[in-house]
Amino acid sequence: MKSLIYYNHGIGGCNLQVLHDNTFETLRNISLKALELSCFARYVEVNAFEPVKYLSILSLANQLYMKMSNVLPALHVFKDKSMDTLDLSETFRYFGEFVLTANLSSYIGDICIKSLLMRGNNFMRIEGAAIENVKNKSCWQEIDLSLNRFNFNSIYSLLNTMAFVNLKRVNLAYSNLCYPFQILVRKYMYQNVTIPLPPSIEFINASNIKMLDVRTPQIVHFLHTENLEVIDLADTTFDDCNFTIYGLNHLKVLNMSGQRCSILNYNLLGSCSRLEILIMKRSELGLGLASDTRGIFMHNLQSLKYLDLSGNDMHKPFIPEMFVHQSMTLTSLHLNDNSFKHIPVSINILRSLRTLSLKNNNINWLSQYETENLEKLNIRISPHNLKLALKGIWIESLHFIQWIIQGK
């Protein structure tokens, strides 16, 4: 028993309603590292966690009916101690305390926590002083506030706090499947929006945020992004894509699926010179790129390796200039669920392409010219093999059919 590291209290079911001061007394002299509560407790006595005050991981996730004003004061026993993870996800979901106040936040802030998980609590606001009351800001490396209802000021204040000098991962995502939980962003009329970020930030998930009455700015400028590598903005949409993003010079992965880019500023991603993966599915680019006769949209993406433009109602072939600057870098191109009748890109230009996916288009046959170019590409990228995803097409070249059968 003394060597016990992980303990799940209530696994298999229990009727515990209150965590008393002596509930965990039998664990006092054990070097316990992780404690997970599986009962649907509602009340915590103020010294309930004192016997296990040296925990590295504490999970009160999915309790649903606890109150912040009761639970957070019980964390006082962990003051000035180090903790890897504090999981309060869906702990306070249904009890009507939806504002994280300065007083309550101090109980969390007094602990040196690496990973703080508070998703799905229906929070609406973080008081400005609440962030200031986090004494151990430099300890935080990850924070998950997804599936809440924060307003714009709360999110902005959190990201704008430079004192989180080691914060690497932020999750603000909201899934539309969890109605009525929404992240509300207030209406604004700014022409330029500047978003300072913690200097250590590496990953931001801001997908599926419900944007209500948010007008498109002209410029969005991110600051302190030297370490930022991944942003997920899938299905977080503005009125259109007629704006420019600055400050993403070090970004490697960007998901902007589900955007309204029928109105498109071709310099939207002009700062993303190191971008390697771009996903823009279902973003109305069939209209947005129709007038880009010089390939400006792709011009600065000179490190791009993976591009997914599926589901954009595209039917016209790309102009040769579109992928000139990706000729030696692009290895994977996905154009599924569009309306192309022929291979829409010049295979001769994309000299490093290894995967070309054109599923669910209107391509009924490949000409001999197209198959010969594909054969040349397959020889060029040897010893790698070209992966071509097509469905139900006629092919003119018998040699190409033999090439497919042989698995070259």
C-alpha positions as CSV (number, residue, x, y, z in Angstrom):
1,M,0.0,0.0,0.0
2,K,2.8,2.4,0.8
3,S,4.1,2.1,-2.8
4,L,0.7,3.1,-4.3
5,I,1.2,5.8,-6.9
6,Y,-2.3,6.2,-8.5
7,Y,-5.6,6.0,-6.7
8,N,-9.1,6.3,-8.3
9,H,-11.6,7.0,-5.5
10,G,-15.0,5.7,-6.4
11,I,-14.2,3.7,-9.5
12,G,-17.0,1.2,-10.1
13,G,-19.5,3.7,-8.5
14,C,-20.1,5.2,-5.1
15,N,-22.6,7.3,-3.3
16,L,-20.2,9.8,-1.8
17,Q,-21.7,13.3,-1.6
18,V,-19.2,15.0,0.6
19,L,-15.4,14.8,0.7
20,H,-14.8,15.0,4.4
21,D,-11.6,16.1,6.1
22,N,-10.9,12.4,6.9
23,T,-12.0,10.9,3.5
24,F,-8.4,10.4,2.3
25,E,-6.9,9.8,5.8
26,T,-5.9,6.2,4.9
27,L,-3.7,7.7,2.1
28,R,-1.7,10.1,4.4
29,N,1.5,8.1,4.7
30,I,1.6,6.9,1.1
31,S,3.7,8.4,-1.6
32,L,0.7,8.9,-3.8
33,K,1.3,10.9,-7.0
34,A,-2.1,10.9,-8.7
35,L,-5.7,11.0,-7.3
36,E,-8.8,10.8,-9.5
37,L,-12.3,11.2,-8.1
38,S,-15.0,9.2,-9.9
39,C,-17.9,9.9,-7.5
40,F,-20.3,12.6,-8.2
41,A,-19.6,14.5,-5.0
42,R,-21.1,17.9,-4.4
43,Y,-19.3,19.3,-1.4
44,V,-15.6,19.4,-0.2
45,E,-14.6,20.2,3.3
46,V,-11.8,22.7,3.5
47,N,-9.1,20.3,4.7
48,A,-10.2,17.3,2.7
49,F,-7.0,17.1,0.6
50,E,-4.6,17.7,3.5
51,P,-3.7,13.9,3.8
52,V,-2.7,13.9,0.1
53,K,-1.1,17.4,-0.1
54,Y,2.0,16.1,-2.1
55,L,0.0,15.0,-5.1
56,S,1.4,15.6,-8.6
57,I,-1.9,15.0,-10.4
58,L,-5.4,15.8,-9.0
59,S,-8.5,15.1,-11.2
60,L,-11.9,16.2,-10.2
61,A,-13.1,16.0,-13.8
62,N,-16.7,15.3,-14.7
63,Q,-18.1,16.0,-11.2
64,L,-20.6,18.4,-12.8
65,Y,-22.4,19.7,-9.7
66,M,-19.6,21.1,-7.5
67,K,-19.3,24.8,-6.7
68,M,-16.1,26.8,-7.3
69,S,-16.7,28.7,-4.0
70,N,-16.5,25.5,-2.1
71,V,-13.9,23.4,-4.0
72,L,-11.2,26.0,-4.7
73,P,-10.6,27.0,-1.1
74,A,-9.9,23.3,-0.4
75,L,-6.9,23.6,-2.6
76,H,-5.1,25.7,0.0
77,V,-3.2,22.7,1.2
78,F,-1.3,22.7,-2.1
79,K,-0.1,26.2,-1.7
80,D,3.5,26.8,-2.9
81,K,3.7,23.1,-3.9
82,S,4.4,21.8,-7.4
83,M,1.7,19.9,-9.4
84,D,1.9,18.5,-12.9
85,T,-1.8,18.5,-13.6
86,L,-4.9,20.0,-12.0
87,D,-8.0,18.7,-13.9
88,L,-11.2,20.6,-13.2
89,S,-12.9,19.8,-16.5
90,E,-16.7,19.8,-16.2
91,T,-16.4,20.0,-12.5
92,F,-18.6,23.1,-12.0
93,R,-20.7,22.8,-15.1
94,Y,-24.3,23.0,-13.7
95,F,-24.1,25.0,-10.5
96,G,-24.4,28.6,-11.7
97,E,-21.0,30.0,-10.7
98,F,-19.8,31.1,-14.1
99,V,-17.4,33.9,-13.2
100,L,-13.8,33.2,-12.1
101,T,-13.2,35.8,-9.5
102,A,-10.0,37.3,-8.2
103,N,-10.5,35.7,-4.8
104,L,-11.2,32.2,-6.1
105,S,-8.4,32.3,-8.7
106,S,-5.8,32.9,-6.0
107,Y,-6.3,29.3,-4.7
108,I,-5.2,28.0,-8.1
109,G,-2.6,30.6,-8.5
110,D,-0.9,29.7,-5.3
111,I,0.0,26.3,-6.7
112,C,2.9,25.8,-9.2
113,I,0.8,24.0,-11.8
114,K,2.2,22.9,-15.2
115,S,-1.1,21.9,-16.8
116,L,-4.5,23.4,-15.8
117,L,-7.6,21.8,-17.4
118,M,-10.9,23.6,-16.9
119,R,-12.9,22.8,-20.1
120,G,-16.6,22.5,-20.2
121,N,-17.6,24.5,-17.1
122,N,-19.8,27.0,-18.8
123,F,-17.6,29.9,-17.6
124,M,-18.6,33.3,-19.0
125,R,-16.0,35.6,-17.7
126,I,-12.6,35.9,-16.0
127,E,-12.1,38.9,-13.9
128,G,-9.1,41.0,-14.8
129,A,-7.7,40.8,-11.3
130,A,-8.2,37.0,-11.4
131,I,-5.2,36.7,-13.8
132,E,-3.2,39.1,-11.7
133,N,-3.8,36.9,-8.6
134,V,-2.1,33.9,-10.2
135,K,1.1,34.0,-8.2
136,N,2.8,31.2,-10.0
137,K,2.3,32.3,-13.6
138,S,5.7,31.1,-14.6
139,C,4.8,27.5,-13.8
140,W,1.9,27.3,-16.3
141,Q,2.8,25.4,-19.5
142,E,-0.7,24.3,-20.7
143,I,-4.2,25.7,-20.1
144,D,-7.4,24.2,-21.5
145,L,-10.5,26.5,-21.3
146,S,-12.4,24.9,-24.2
147,L,-16.2,24.4,-24.2
148,N,-16.9,27.5,-22.1
149,R,-18.7,30.8,-22.9
150,F,-16.0,33.4,-22.4
151,N,-16.4,36.9,-23.8
152,F,-13.8,38.6,-25.9
153,N,-12.2,40.6,-23.0
154,S,-11.6,37.4,-21.0
155,I,-9.8,35.7,-23.8
156,Y,-7.8,38.8,-24.8
157,S,-6.7,39.4,-21.2
158,L,-5.5,35.9,-20.8
159,L,-3.4,35.9,-24.0
160,N,-2.1,39.4,-23.4
161,T,-0.5,38.4,-20.1
162,M,3.2,38.4,-20.7
163,A,3.9,37.0,-17.2
164,F,3.0,33.5,-18.5
165,V,6.6,33.2,-19.6
166,N,6.5,29.4,-20.0
167,L,3.0,28.9,-21.4
168,K,3.2,26.6,-24.4
169,R,-0.3,25.3,-25.2
170,V,-3.6,27.0,-25.1
171,N,-6.9,25.4,-25.9
172,L,-9.9,27.7,-26.4
173,A,-11.9,25.5,-28.8
174,Y,-15.6,25.0,-28.7
175,S,-17.4,22.2,-30.4
176,N,-20.8,23.1,-32.0
177,L,-22.1,19.7,-30.9
178,C,-22.1,20.8,-27.3
179,Y,-24.9,23.4,-27.6
180,P,-25.6,25.7,-25.8
181,F,-22.0,26.1,-24.7
182,Q,-20.5,28.8,-26.9
183,I,-17.6,31.1,-26.8
184,L,-19.0,34.6,-27.3
185,V,-16.8,37.3,-28.9
186,R,-18.1,40.8,-28.6
187,K,-18.9,43.0,-31.6
188,Y,-16.1,45.4,-32.5
189,M,-15.4,47.8,-35.3
190,Y,-11.6,48.0,-35.1
191,Q,-9.7,48.3,-38.4
192,N,-6.6,46.8,-36.9
193,V,-6.4,44.2,-34.2
194,T,-3.2,43.5,-32.3
195,I,-2.9,40.3,-30.3
196,P,0.1,40.0,-28.0
197,L,0.9,36.4,-27.0
198,P,2.9,34.9,-24.2
199,P,6.4,34.7,-25.7
200,S,6.8,30.9,-25.1
201,I,3.5,29.9,-26.8
202,E,3.8,27.0,-29.3
203,F,0.2,25.8,-29.9
204,I,-3.1,27.5,-30.0
205,N,-6.4,25.7,-30.6
206,A,-9.1,28.4,-31.3
207,S,-11.3,26.2,-33.5
208,N,-15.1,26.1,-33.6
209,I,-15.5,29.4,-31.7
210,K,-18.9,31.0,-32.2
211,M,-18.3,34.5,-33.5
212,L,-21.4,36.6,-33.0
213,D,-21.5,40.0,-34.8
214,V,-17.8,40.1,-35.3
215,R,-16.8,42.3,-38.2
216,T,-13.7,41.5,-40.2
217,P,-10.7,43.7,-39.3
218,Q,-8.3,44.9,-42.0
219,I,-5.2,43.7,-40.2
220,V,-4.7,41.1,-37.5
221,H,-1.2,41.4,-36.0
222,F,0.2,38.7,-33.6
223,L,3.1,39.7,-31.4
224,H,5.7,37.6,-29.7
225,T,5.3,34.5,-31.9
226,E,8.9,33.3,-32.2
227,N,7.9,29.9,-30.8
228,L,4.4,29.6,-32.2
229,E,4.2,26.6,-34.5
230,V,0.6,25.5,-34.7
231,I,-2.7,27.4,-34.9
232,D,-6.1,25.7,-35.4
233,L,-8.8,28.1,-36.5
234,A,-11.1,25.5,-38.2
235,D,-14.7,26.7,-38.3
236,T,-14.0,29.9,-36.4
237,T,-15.2,32.3,-39.0
238,F,-15.3,36.1,-39.7
239,D,-17.6,37.7,-42.2
240,D,-15.0,37.2,-44.9
241,C,-11.2,36.7,-45.5
242,N,-10.6,40.3,-46.7
243,F,-7.8,40.9,-44.2
244,T,-4.1,40.3,-43.7
245,I,-2.5,38.4,-40.9
246,Y,1.0,39.6,-39.7
247,G,3.4,38.1,-37.2
248,L,3.2,34.4,-38.2
249,N,6.7,34.1,-39.6
250,H,7.6,31.0,-37.6
251,L,4.3,29.2,-37.9
252,K,4.5,25.6,-39.3
253,V,0.9,24.3,-39.2
254,L,-2.3,26.3,-39.9
255,N,-5.9,25.0,-40.1
256,M,-8.3,27.6,-41.5
257,S,-11.0,25.2,-42.7
258,G,-14.6,26.4,-42.8
259,Q,-13.8,30.1,-43.6
260,R,-15.9,32.5,-45.7
261,C,-13.2,33.2,-48.2
262,S,-15.3,34.0,-51.3
263,I,-14.0,37.5,-50.5
264,L,-10.3,37.0,-50.2
265,N,-7.3,39.2,-49.5
266,Y,-4.6,37.5,-51.5
267,N,-2.0,38.6,-48.9
268,L,-4.0,36.9,-46.1
269,L,-1.1,34.6,-45.3
270,G,1.7,36.7,-46.5
271,S,3.7,36.5,-43.2
272,C,3.6,32.6,-43.2
273,S,6.9,32.2,-44.9
274,R,7.8,29.0,-42.9
275,L,4.4,27.4,-43.1
276,E,4.7,23.6,-43.9
277,I,1.1,22.5,-43.5
278,L,-2.0,24.5,-44.7
279,I,-5.5,23.1,-44.4
280,M,-8.3,25.2,-45.9
281,K,-11.2,22.8,-46.5
282,R,-14.7,24.1,-47.1
283,S,-13.5,27.8,-47.3
284,E,-15.2,29.0,-50.5
285,L,-11.9,29.3,-52.3
286,G,-13.4,28.4,-55.6
287,L,-14.7,32.0,-55.7
288,G,-11.9,33.5,-53.6
289,L,-9.1,32.4,-55.9
290,A,-10.9,32.9,-59.2
291,S,-9.5,36.4,-59.8
292,D,-5.9,35.7,-58.5
293,T,-4.3,35.7,-61.9
294,R,-0.8,36.1,-60.6
295,G,-0.7,33.5,-57.8
296,I,-0.3,36.0,-55.1
297,F,-2.1,33.9,-52.5
298,M,0.6,31.2,-52.5
299,H,3.5,33.5,-53.3
300,N,5.1,33.7,-49.8
301,L,4.3,30.1,-48.7
302,Q,7.7,28.9,-50.0
303,S,8.2,26.2,-47.3
304,L,4.8,24.5,-47.9
305,K,4.9,20.7,-47.9
306,Y,1.2,19.7,-47.4
307,L,-1.8,21.5,-48.8
308,D,-5.5,20.5,-48.4
309,L,-8.1,22.6,-50.4
310,S,-10.8,20.0,-50.4
311,G,-14.5,21.0,-50.6
312,N,-14.0,24.5,-52.0
313,D,-16.3,24.1,-55.1
314,M,-13.3,24.5,-57.4
315,H,-13.7,23.7,-61.1
316,K,-11.1,25.8,-63.0
317,P,-7.5,24.5,-63.3
318,F,-4.9,26.5,-61.3
319,I,-2.8,29.0,-63.2
320,P,0.8,27.8,-63.6
321,E,2.0,30.7,-61.4
322,M,-0.1,29.5,-58.4
323,F,2.4,26.8,-57.3
324,V,5.7,28.1,-58.7
325,H,7.2,28.8,-55.3
326,Q,6.2,25.4,-54.0
327,S,7.7,23.5,-57.0
328,M,10.5,21.9,-54.9
329,T,8.7,21.7,-51.5
330,L,5.1,20.5,-52.0
331,T,4.9,16.8,-51.4
332,S,1.2,16.3,-50.7
333,L,-1.8,18.0,-52.4
334,H,-5.4,17.2,-51.5
335,L,-8.2,18.5,-53.8
336,N,-11.0,16.2,-52.9
337,D,-14.7,17.0,-53.1
338,N,-14.4,19.7,-55.8
339,S,-15.7,19.9,-59.4
340,F,-12.5,19.4,-61.4
341,K,-12.9,17.6,-64.8
342,H,-9.1,17.2,-65.3
343,I,-6.0,17.2,-63.2
344,P,-6.0,20.9,-62.3
345,V,-2.3,21.4,-61.6
346,S,0.8,21.3,-63.8
347,I,2.5,18.1,-62.7
348,N,5.7,19.4,-64.5
349,I,5.9,22.2,-62.0
350,L,5.4,20.2,-58.8
351,R,8.7,18.3,-59.0
352,S,8.6,16.8,-55.4
353,L,4.9,15.8,-55.3
354,R,4.3,12.3,-53.8
355,T,0.6,12.4,-53.0
356,L,-2.1,13.8,-55.2
357,S,-5.7,13.2,-54.0
358,L,-8.6,14.1,-56.3
359,K,-11.4,11.9,-54.9
360,N,-15.1,12.9,-55.5
361,N,-14.4,15.3,-58.5
362,N,-15.8,15.1,-62.0
363,I,-12.8,13.5,-63.5
364,N,-14.0,10.7,-65.8
365,W,-10.8,10.0,-67.7
366,L,-7.1,10.9,-67.9
367,S,-5.6,11.8,-71.2
368,Q,-2.4,10.3,-72.4
369,Y,-0.7,13.7,-71.8
370,E,-1.7,13.6,-68.2
371,T,-0.7,10.0,-67.6
372,E,2.7,10.6,-69.2
373,N,3.3,13.5,-66.9
374,L,2.4,11.4,-63.9
375,E,4.7,8.7,-65.1
376,K,7.6,11.2,-65.4
377,L,6.8,12.5,-61.9
378,N,6.9,9.0,-60.5
379,I,10.4,8.4,-62.1
380,R,11.6,11.8,-60.9
381,I,10.7,11.2,-57.2
382,S,12.2,7.7,-57.1
383,P,12.8,5.8,-54.8
384,H,9.6,7.2,-53.5
385,N,6.3,6.2,-55.2
386,L,3.6,8.6,-56.3
387,K,0.3,8.0,-54.5
388,L,-2.6,9.0,-56.7
389,A,-6.1,8.9,-55.3
390,L,-8.8,8.9,-58.0
391,K,-12.1,7.0,-58.3
392,G,-13.9,5.5,-61.3
393,I,-12.0,7.0,-64.2
394,W,-10.9,5.9,-67.7
395,I,-7.2,6.0,-68.5
396,E,-5.9,6.4,-72.1
397,S,-2.3,5.1,-71.4
398,L,-1.9,1.3,-71.2
399,H,1.6,1.9,-69.8
400,F,0.1,4.0,-67.0
401,I,-2.3,1.1,-66.2
402,Q,0.6,-1.3,-66.1
403,W,2.5,1.2,-63.8
404,I,-0.4,1.3,-61.4
405,I,-0.8,-2.5,-61.3
406,Q,2.9,-3.0,-60.7
407,G,2.6,-0.6,-57.7
408,K,5.3,1.7,-59.0
